[in-house]
């Protein structure tokens, strides 16, 4: 009798603790929206942040620091979730992300903001991969197609709302709320996960490749510092630059050795033996550089040179986010008819057309032309990324599909991380050269460019000084977009190397 009662209690407890999928899905979508909106909302707010905090020379570090931590931790979190369960690791990631967001909004200097963005990126690395894994755990293969539609809509909505919300908050409230707007979303996501997600943790023996993650972090961060500060703060042939390049090369070589000997490597190189994966991942690295080049610096051009408000600057980025899902949807339909190589080539052509628009962009062209260029980049990304994912997933067996897909996303994030540093360094050195050529390097410094990003400060400048700074920023950004165009060409040439047999 007692045994029967205990059994009934156990069954009742199991029912109570059953995962409620609709609520968990809602919590996951909130968490994904929080992380997805971060990219576009911060890009829109950056000119105002730089104008308030100063330190234009460190502009690109605000993006680089976040992306670096995201890239290095994303594969580690996936393996930790196998050990300890999805729920505790995802909640940990959201909590760290929210702490970083609160601190970012309280930053009193650009240096403090960069440190706090490291914390934010450390948390963000857990959100996307584990949210996607939970969906894979909860739904069958047949159900996932419908659920993927919901998850894709999160990206579309965040892409459209991010720049608009960012522009409105900067214009009418304060840039600090751009970071704090995440807090209620994160709290709601945590509550949903705590109440409705119940998982039977099947503990698996995994050796986490912390050594690989550490070596990659040192290698990439050393390279980033060289790219940002080389030729600006330090001469290219100076001892600090040579030392950092040496550290970057040595730790990268050690990283490769570590990955080959690790039981469970952070980046399994055996999947790279497949030509389609090698080409797709290499192309994703170069398109990652392009993406950050457009999204990081376009708002500065629209606000500082075209003298348009933050909302308009946000609109020029939104069009990229509109073009991407439209192209991805078309690519999904034509992929089986024309093949992934042809679909990728269409994307490659769109990337080149978009980069040509940016390369020739002048202040007189206006924000609509800039928005069209942004739209074309989005179209290119939609066609190419969709065909890459399909080709990768059809090349490898089921057991390797997750890590193969993650490797492609990792390469794009790594490209954006390096791109933010590389293009930021080019921007800084070109502005510095412009001031030197005009004999103004004594009166103005690199950080004087922030005067253009605030309407009141810009209006206080004399006509000649304003024109001088705007010409410098225009010239520097055209050089940046020339490099972006070069990466578009590299991407296209790599796409042509994709195997013709499908």
C-alpha positions in Angstrom: 0.0 0.0 0.0 2.7 2.4 1.0 4.7 1.4 -2.1 1.7 2.1 -4.4 1.2 5.6 -2.8 4.9 6.4 -3.3 4.6 5.3 -6.9 1.6 7.6 -7.4 3.5 10.5 -5.8 6.5 9.9 -8.0 4.3 9.9 -11.1 2.6 13.1 -10.0 6.0 14.7 -9.4 7.2 13.6 -12.8 4.1 15.2 -14.4 4.7 18.4 -12.5 8.3 18.4 -13.7 7.5 17.7 -17.4 9.0 20.2 -19.8 6.4 22.6 -21.1 7.6 23.0 -24.6 5.7 26.2 -25.7 6.9 28.1 -22.6 10.5 26.9 -23.0 10.4 27.8 -26.7 9.2 31.3 -25.7 12.1 31.6 -23.2 14.6 30.5 -25.8 13.3 33.0 -28.3 13.6 35.8 -25.7 17.2 34.8 -25.0 18.0 34.6 -28.7 16.4 38.0 -29.4 18.4 39.5 -26.5 21.7 38.3 -28.1 20.7 38.9 -31.7 19.5 42.5 -31.1 22.8 43.3 -29.4 24.8 43.5 -32.7 22.6 46.0 -34.6 21.5 48.1 -31.6 25.1 48.8 -30.4 26.3 49.6 -33.9 23.6 52.2 -34.2 24.5 53.7 -30.8 28.3 53.7 -31.2 28.7 57.2 -32.7 26.8 58.6 -29.7 28.8 56.5 -27.3 32.1 57.6 -28.9 30.9 61.2 -28.8 30.1 61.0 -25.1 33.0 58.8 -23.8 35.7 60.0 -26.4 38.5 57.6 -27.4 37.6 57.3 -31.2 40.9 55.4 -31.6 39.4 52.6 -29.5 36.1 52.6 -31.4 36.7 49.2 -33.0 37.7 47.5 -29.7 34.1 47.9 -28.5 33.1 45.3 -31.2 36.3 43.3 -31.1 36.3 42.6 -27.4 32.7 41.3 -27.5 33.3 39.2 -30.6 36.6 37.7 -29.4 35.0 36.3 -26.2 32.0 35.1 -28.1 34.2 33.2 -30.6 36.5 31.6 -28.1 33.8 30.4 -25.7 31.0 29.3 -28.1 32.5 25.8 -28.7 33.4 25.3 -25.0 29.9 26.1 -23.8 28.5 23.4 -26.1 30.6 20.8 -24.5 29.9 22.0 -21.0 26.2 21.6 -21.7 26.8 17.9 -22.5 28.4 17.5 -19.1 26.2 19.6 -16.8 22.9 19.9 -18.8 21.6 22.7 -21.1 19.6 24.6 -18.5 22.4 25.6 -15.9 24.9 26.5 -18.7 22.3 28.6 -20.6 21.2 30.4 -17.4 24.8 31.0 -16.4 25.4 32.6 -19.9 22.4 34.8 -19.7 23.3 36.0 -16.1 26.9 36.8 -17.2 25.5 38.6 -20.3 23.1 40.7 -18.1 25.9 41.6 -15.6 28.0 42.7 -18.6 25.0 44.7 -20.0 24.4 46.5 -16.7 28.1 47.4 -16.4 28.3 48.6 -20.1 25.5 51.0 -19.4 27.3 52.4 -16.4 30.7 52.8 -18.2 32.4 56.1 -17.6 35.1 55.8 -20.2 35.7 53.9 -23.5 38.3 51.7 -21.8 35.8 50.6 -19.1 33.2 49.9 -21.8 35.7 47.6 -23.6 36.4 45.6 -20.4 32.6 45.3 -19.8 32.0 44.2 -23.4 34.5 41.3 -22.7 32.2 40.2 -19.9 29.1 40.6 -22.1 30.7 38.5 -24.8 31.7 35.8 -22.3 28.0 35.3 -21.5 26.8 35.7 -25.1 28.9 32.7 -26.2 26.5 30.4 -24.3 23.2 31.8 -25.6 23.0 30.9 -29.3 24.5 27.4 -29.5 22.7 26.1 -26.3 19.4 27.7 -27.3 19.6 25.8 -30.6 20.6 22.6 -28.9 17.6 22.7 -26.5 15.3 23.0 -29.5 17.0 20.0 -31.0 16.5 18.1 -27.7 12.8 19.0 -27.4 11.5 18.5 -30.9 11.6 15.7 -33.5 13.2 16.1 -36.9 9.8 16.6 -38.5 8.8 19.3 -36.0 12.1 21.2 -36.2 11.4 22.6 -39.7 8.4 24.6 -38.3 10.3 25.6 -35.2 13.2 26.8 -37.3 10.8 29.2 -38.9 10.0 30.7 -35.5 13.7 31.0 -34.6 14.5 32.6 -38.0 11.7 35.2 -37.3 13.7 36.2 -34.1 16.6 37.2 -36.3 14.4 39.0 -38.7 12.5 41.0 -36.0 15.7 41.8 -34.1 17.4 43.0 -37.3 14.6 45.4 -38.0 13.9 46.5 -34.4 17.5 46.8 -33.3 18.6 49.8 -35.3 15.2 51.5 -34.8 15.2 51.0 -31.0 18.9 52.0 -30.9 18.3 55.2 -32.9 15.3 56.2 -30.8 17.0 55.5 -27.4 20.1 57.5 -28.5 18.1 60.4 -29.9 15.5 60.8 -27.1 16.8 59.0 -23.9 20.4 58.0 -23.6 22.8 55.5 -25.2 23.1 53.7 -21.9 19.6 52.3 -22.3 20.8 50.5 -25.4 22.5 48.0 -23.0 19.9 48.1 -20.3 17.0 47.2 -22.7 18.3 43.6 -22.5 17.7 43.2 -18.8 13.9 42.5 -18.7 14.3 40.1 -21.7 17.0 38.2 -20.0 15.1 38.0 -16.6 12.0 36.7 -18.4 14.1 34.1 -20.3 15.7 32.9 -17.0 12.2 32.6 -15.3 10.8 30.6 -18.2 13.8 28.2 -18.2 13.7 27.7 -14.4 10.0 27.0 -14.3 9.3 25.0 -17.5 12.5 23.3 -18.6 13.2 19.9 -16.9 15.9 17.7 -18.3 17.1 14.3 -17.4 20.9 14.9 -17.5 22.7 12.1 -19.1 26.3 12.8 -18.0 28.8 12.2 -20.8 32.5 11.9 -20.4 34.0 14.8 -22.3 37.4 16.4 -21.9 37.0 20.1 -22.3 39.7 21.6 -24.5 40.5 24.6 -22.2 44.1 24.6 -23.5 42.9 25.1 -27.1 40.5 27.9 -26.1 43.3 29.6 -24.1 45.8 29.4 -27.0 43.3 30.7 -29.5 42.3 33.6 -27.2 46.0 34.7 -26.8 46.7 34.3 -30.6 43.7 36.2 -31.8 43.8 38.9 -29.2 47.6 39.5 -29.8 46.8 39.8 -33.6 43.9 42.2 -32.9 46.1 44.5 -30.8 48.7 44.6 -33.6 46.0 45.4 -36.3 44.4 48.2 -34.2 47.5 49.8 -32.8 50.1 49.1 -35.5 51.1 52.3 -37.3 49.0 54.4 -34.9 50.3 54.0 -31.4 53.4 51.9 -32.3 55.5 51.8 -35.4 55.1 48.6 -37.5 58.8 47.8 -36.9 58.8 48.6 -33.1 59.6 45.9 -30.5 56.0 45.7 -29.0 54.5 45.0 -32.5 57.2 42.4 -33.4 56.8 40.8 -30.0 53.0 40.6 -30.3 53.2 39.2 -33.9 55.6 36.5 -32.6 53.3 35.6 -29.7 50.3 35.4 -32.1 52.1 33.1 -34.5 53.7 30.9 -31.8 50.4 30.4 -29.9 48.5 29.7 -33.2 51.0 27.0 -34.1 50.6 25.6 -30.6 46.8 25.7 -31.0 47.0 23.6 -34.1 49.3 21.0 -32.3 46.9 21.0 -29.3 43.8 20.4 -31.6 45.6 17.5 -33.2 46.4 15.8 -29.9 43.3 16.8 -27.9 40.8 13.9 -27.1 37.9 16.2 -27.8 39.3 19.2 -29.7 37.7 22.6 -29.8 38.1 22.7 -33.6 38.2 19.2 -35.1 40.4 19.6 -38.2 39.4 16.3 -39.8 36.1 17.8 -41.1 38.2 20.4 -43.0 39.5 17.6 -45.3 36.2 17.9 -47.2 36.7 20.4 -49.9 33.2 22.0 -49.7 33.6 22.5 -45.9 37.1 24.0 -46.4 35.9 26.5 -49.0 32.7 27.3 -47.2 34.5 28.0 -43.9 37.3 30.0 -45.6 34.7 32.1 -47.4 32.8 32.6 -44.1 36.0 34.0 -42.6 36.3 36.7 -45.4 32.5 37.5 -45.3 32.8 37.9 -41.5 35.4 40.7 -42.2 33.0 42.3 -44.6 30.0 42.2 -42.3 31.7 43.9 -39.4 33.2 46.5 -41.8 29.7 47.6 -42.9 27.8 47.3 -39.6 30.5 48.9 -37.4 31.4 52.0 -39.4 28.4 52.9 -41.6 26.5 54.6 -38.7 29.6 56.8 -38.1 29.7 57.9 -41.8 25.9 58.6 -41.9 26.0 60.6 -38.6 29.4 62.2 -38.8 29.7 63.0 -42.5 26.2 63.0 -43.9 25.0 64.7 -40.6 21.9 62.6 -40.3 20.3 61.6 -36.9 20.8 58.2 -35.3 17.4 56.9 -36.5 18.5 57.4 -40.2 21.9 55.7 -39.5 19.9 52.8 -38.0 17.8 52.6 -41.1 20.8 52.2 -43.4 21.8 49.1 -41.4 18.2 47.7 -41.2 18.1 47.2 -45.0 21.0 44.7 -44.7 18.9 42.8 -42.3 15.9 42.9 -44.6 17.9 41.7 -47.6 19.4 38.8 -45.8 16.2 36.8 -44.8 14.5 37.6 -48.2 17.6 36.2 -50.0 17.8 33.2 -47.6 14.2 32.3 -48.3 14.7 32.5 -52.1 17.9 30.6 -51.8 16.1 27.8 -49.9 13.7 27.4 -52.8 16.1 27.5 -55.7 18.9 25.6 -54.1 17.7 22.2 -55.1 17.0 23.3 -58.7 20.2 25.2 -59.5 22.6 23.7 -56.9 24.5 25.2 -53.9 27.5 26.3 -56.0 25.4 28.5 -58.4 23.4 29.8 -55.4 26.6 30.8 -53.7 27.9 32.5 -56.9 24.7 34.7 -57.0 25.5 35.6 -53.4 29.1 36.4 -54.3 28.1 38.7 -57.1 25.7 40.6 -54.8 28.5 41.0 -52.2 30.8 42.6 -54.9 28.0 44.9 -56.1 27.3 46.0 -52.5 31.0 46.6 -51.8 31.4 48.7 -55.0 28.5 51.0 -53.7 30.3 51.5 -50.4 33.7 51.9 -52.0 32.3 54.8 -54.1 30.1 56.3 -51.4 30.3 60.0 -51.0 28.5 62.4 -48.6 26.4 63.7 -51.5 25.0 60.3 -52.3 22.7 60.4 -49.2 21.5 57.7 -46.8 19.2 56.0 -49.4 22.2 55.0 -51.6 24.0 53.8 -48.5 21.0 51.7 -47.5 20.8 50.2 -51.0 24.5 49.1 -50.6 23.7 47.6 -47.2 20.7 45.8 -48.8 22.9 44.2 -51.5 25.4 43.0 -48.8 22.4 41.4 -47.0 21.3 39.7 -50.2 24.8 38.4 -50.8 25.0 37.0 -47.3 21.5 35.4 -47.5 22.3 33.5 -50.7 25.9 32.4 -49.7 25.3 31.5 -46.0 22.2 29.4 -46.8 24.0 27.4 -49.5 27.0 27.0 -47.2 25.0 25.5 -44.4 23.1 23.1 -46.8 26.3 22.0 -48.5 28.1 21.4 -45.2 25.2 19.5 -43.6 24.9 17.3 -46.7 28.6 16.5 -46.8 29.1 15.1 -43.3 27.3 12.3 -41.4 24.7 13.0 -38.7 27.3 12.5 -35.9 29.4 15.4 -37.2 26.7 17.7 -38.5 26.5 19.8 -35.3 30.3 20.4 -35.1 30.5 21.0 -38.8 27.8 23.7 -38.7 29.3 25.2 -35.6 32.7 25.4 -37.3 31.2 27.6 -40.1 29.5 30.0 -37.6 32.8 30.1 -35.6 34.8 31.1 -38.7 32.4 33.9 -39.5 32.6 35.2 -36.0 36.4 34.9 -36.1 36.4 36.8 -39.4 34.3 39.6 -37.8 36.6 39.6 -34.7 39.8 40.0 -36.9 37.9 42.4 -39.3 36.9 44.8 -36.5 40.5 45.1 -35.5 42.0 45.2 -39.0 39.5 47.8 -40.4 39.6 49.8 -37.2 43.4 50.0 -37.5 43.1 51.2 -41.1 40.5 53.8 -40.2 42.7 55.2 -37.4 45.9 55.3 -39.5 44.2 57.0 -42.4 42.6 59.7 -40.2 46.0 60.3 -38.6 47.7 60.6 -42.0 45.0 63.1 -43.2 45.6 65.4 -40.2 49.3 65.2 -40.7 49.0 66.0 -44.4 46.9 69.1 -43.6 49.3 70.2 -40.8 46.6 69.7 -38.1 48.1 66.9 -36.1 49.1 69.3 -33.4 45.7 71.0 -33.1 43.6 67.9 -33.7 44.1 64.3 -32.6 42.6 61.1 -33.8 40.0 61.4 -31.0 38.9 64.8 -32.3 36.8 62.8 -34.9 34.3 62.2 -32.1 33.3 65.9 -32.4 31.6 65.0 -35.6 29.4 62.4 -34.0 27.6 64.8 -31.7 25.4 67.4 -33.3 26.0 70.2 -30.7 29.8 69.7 -30.8 29.8 69.5 -34.6 27.9 72.8 -34.9 30.5 74.5 -32.6 33.3 73.7 -35.1 34.2 76.3 -37.7 33.2 75.5 -41.3 36.8 74.8 -42.3 37.5 72.6 -39.3 34.3 70.6 -39.7 35.1 70.1 -43.4 38.7 69.0 -42.6 37.5 66.4 -40.1 34.7 65.2 -42.4 37.0 64.8 -45.3 39.4 62.8 -43.1 36.6 60.5 -42.0 35.3 60.1 -45.6 38.8 59.4 -46.9 39.5 56.9 -44.1 36.1 55.1 -44.6 36.6 54.9 -48.3 39.9 53.1 -47.6 38.1 50.8 -45.2 35.5 50.0 -47.9 38.2 49.4 -50.5 39.5 46.7 -48.2 35.9 45.4 -47.7 35.6 45.2 -51.6 38.9 43.3 -51.7 37.4 40.7 -49.3 34.3 40.6 -51.5 36.5 39.6 -54.4 38.3 37.0 -52.3 35.0 35.6 -51.2 33.8 35.3 -54.8 37.0 33.6 -56.0 36.7 31.1 -53.1 33.1 30.4 -54.0 34.3 29.5 -57.6 36.4 26.8 -56.0 33.4 25.0 -54.6 33.0 21.5 -56.2 30.8 21.4 -59.2 29.5 17.9 -58.5 26.7 18.0 -55.9 
